[in-house]
Amino acid sequence: MATDNLTHLAAFAAVARHRSFRRAGAELALSTSAVSYAIRALEERLGVGLFHRTTRSVSLTEAGQRLMERLQPALGQVSDALEEMNRFRATPAGLLRINAARAAVPTQLSPRLADFLRAHPDVRIEVTENDGLVDIVAEGFDAGVRLHEFVPEDMVAVPLGPPLRGMIVASPAYLAQHETPQHPRDLLRHPCVRFRFASGHLYKWQFERGEESLEIDVQGRITLSEQTTIVRAVLDGLGIAYVLEDAARPWLDSGQLVSMLEDWSPPFPGFVLYYPRQRQMTSALRAFVDLLRGT
């Protein structure tokens, strides 16, 4: 197969994954115009249109979808063959692409990256922050970072950090004007800052003490989807919130937030790095997993 055919097919696969010529170019280190040229050349060679294009979106045609279905396993084999050559290198190399939950990045993932990159100068890392449930294989990622409960069963999961803990927090100013909740059901009498998952699902606050478990559908006038903005809303006195301890800890230590109902919030399994069980690991991913495992 001619080299330009492989280049054009790689460009096609990248655009199909990202649904964007610009993001495909960023992945391939090509300009948007170069990616566009590659797709036009491939379409002219095949005699069919592969993408529907508008000013706002890019989507696969029926022919494009069929080509992607046939092409993905073949490109995977090519990638595996090239990666196998890294076994003959003295050090790991290549690009490590990780799709991570936003809450995990500042406190769990980022602190490990600097030392890892210093130890492996031939490795590059790209982290995409995304709170949705992503098919990391179909989207071209080497690994994902999510809470353990959201990891598919066919994945290998490696703990990224210690167990986590959720905390019910409010500002001292808020509590000066409202009665402090003594039981999770008391929260139903308070304005709360609600959390919405990327899927659109509203989180119902979960509590556990001994053998008793509760799920409280709190009410409130503001709903957010990111930990730092939730903390900001609580600092501004907009109500009570349920946040991860990592996000609240600096403000708790400074006295700007107060925690409540701690005996109802036991630790739970934290974030994990996960990757496909049946897929050959790249040398960069293998080195990062070894770091996490302390080997």
PEFENHU-V832714 format. One line per field, one symbol per residue. ss: DSSP state (H for helix, E for strand, C for the rest). Layout:
BEGIN
ss->???
END
This chain:
BEGIN
ss->CCHHHHHHHHHHHHHHHHCCHHHHHHHHCCCHHHHHHHHHHHHHHHCCCCEEECCCCEEECHHHHHHHHHHHHHHHHHHHHHHHHHHHCCCCCEEEEEEECHHHHHHHHHHHHHHHHHHCCCEEEEEEECCCCCCCCCCCCCEEEEEHHHCCCCEEEEECCCCECEEEEECHHHHHHCCCCCCHHHHHHCCEEEEECCCCCECCEEEEECCEEEEECCCCCEEECCHHHHHHHHHCCCCEEEEEHHHHHHHHHHCCCEEECHHHCCCECCEEEEEECCCCCCHHHHHHHHHHHCC
END
